[in-house]
Amino acid sequence: MARWRRSFLREVTAALTRLGLSSCPVCDGGELQVLARPRVLHVGGRGARGWLQPAAADETIEYLVAVRCYLCGHQLLFDAEQYRRGDEPMTIAADAKDEEAGADEGGGPGG
């Protein structure tokens, strides 16, 4: 399983805050947090593969940033490619001993 790099989480959190995401749109609670693990959306193909394997020719893999409200459980998903800068990697392996490895829950735009 992969984790977002801490620098990437900070950039996404700052961008979402600038866009006005400071509270849950469902319950208006301010307990939002950007989750450290990406959500993977398989489009096409069989989908029976690990996250480190390359996509098949008929398959597209979308990496999504998840923001969760801890009061009501509502989750918002954002396309990670919108926040990518050049060739800088967005993720690292979960067991990597890198100072950029995120904790289980990242920062929060609301709190």
C-alpha positions, 0 to 999 in steps of 0.5 A: 500500500502506498502513502502520499508524501508529506510535502504532497499532503501539505500542498493539497491541504493548502490548495483545498483551504484556499478553495474554501474547504474548511468545513464538511459540506454535509454536517458543517463540522470542522473536523476534516482531515486529508487521509495519508493513503491514496484512493485508487480507482480502476477504470477498465481492465480486470483490476486484479493487480497490485498498486506497483504493477503497471496498468494494462493497455485497456486500463486507466488508474486514477489516484484520488486524495480523500478528505474525511469528516470525522463527525459524520464520516462523509468523504470527498475525493479529489483527483491527485493529478490536479496537484502534481508538480512535474515529475515529482513523485506523489507517493512512497511505499508504506514501509519506506523509511523516508522522512516524507512518509505521512502518518495514517491521517494527514493534515486537515483543511478544516482543523 
